[in-house]
Amino acid sequence: MVDLETLAALDGLLWLRTGEAAAQTLSLNQSTICRRAQQCQRVFGVETKKVDGEWDLLADHALLFAERSVHQQARWLGHGPLRLEATYWSRPLLCDPAPNGWVLGLGNIVGMPRNLSLLRLGIVDAWIGAGPDLPEPEDPELTALPLSEMPVHCVVGPNHPLLERPSLRFEDLSPFPSLALPSGAYPKVEAALKQVGLWSSPVRMDRYDRRRWEGLSEEQLTIGYATAMSLEISGGGLHRLPLDLPIRSGDALIVKRAFASSPSIAALRQTLLERLAPIAARHPEIVIAT
């Protein structure tokens, strides 16, 4: 019912949340994004609104979903670039430059629900997510292709009093605040850290903001969490505590099962593994998937 560019304009706003970001990612100008998005809304009888300065859809529509499915099939057949979203650390470490045949999101969406929704709706074609919060093996629609596995560390700023302790127990951390994302953002991580008394100080953050995550650990007494991958881009202001957290993380490529065996996914995964290899060489705790 609409051409690829017209639906891409609307879905670009919903994915990237601003006209400026959509225009830059989709190689269109902002006026084209706005005009085509409005045209798409009229065709499918849907409305958008701005929430905290970002675009969202008031209600989805079965006909719009069906049209998206057709357009997604067209992208997988080579009639347009595929769309890749990532975590805030995998985007700069594994996706720069953007892999061949893919356009890249902003890498700042916090939590599983929004990313999984973009995948299920067909707005995004693949997402580099982080374990242990990945689609379940029995998920009928989505599958996770592993890239790596690694431990998760407690981290604090350079002047934190816990750094003076030669050994620690989790009880020793309880007097200090510990970062927590909105409930349900990463359910398995949340449950594991709550079991050991962490995840106590909520941070309202739908989009990754370094000042509200690593920044709170560097400048205050707040305990944060990091992996070797996220420490690669943290700027060196965080220090590990000598305490093992009861979870393991790692990156995984998440995609609809219908497209998991696509040559495009095989090529993308190979590119990501090749870019991961030198990072793992610097950090032996990173185990690369085979």
DAWOQUI-V52884 format. One record per run of one state. SS is the DSSP state (helix for helix, strand for strand, loop for the rest). FROM is the first residue (numbers start at 1). LEN is the number of residues. If there is no record, write none. Layout:
SS|FROM|LEN ; SS|FROM|LEN
//
This chain:
loop|1|3 ; helix|4|13 ; loop|17|2 ; helix|19|8 ; loop|27|3 ; helix|30|15 ; loop|45|3 ; strand|48|4 ; loop|52|2 ; strand|54|4 ; loop|58|4 ; helix|62|15 ; loop|77|5 ; strand|82|4 ; loop|86|2 ; helix|88|7 ; loop|95|7 ; strand|102|3 ; loop|105|4 ; strand|109|1 ; loop|110|2 ; helix|112|10 ; loop|122|4 ; strand|126|6 ; loop|132|10 ; strand|142|5 ; loop|147|1 ; strand|148|9 ; loop|157|4 ; helix|161|4 ; loop|165|5 ; helix|170|4 ; loop|174|4 ; strand|178|3 ; loop|181|6 ; helix|187|9 ; loop|196|5 ; strand|201|2 ; loop|203|4 ; strand|207|1 ; loop|208|2 ; helix|210|3 ; loop|213|1 ; helix|214|6 ; loop|220|3 ; strand|223|4 ; loop|227|1 ; helix|228|5 ; loop|233|6 ; strand|239|18 ; helix|257|3 ; loop|260|3 ; helix|263|20 ; loop|283|4 ; strand|287|2 ; loop|289|2
//
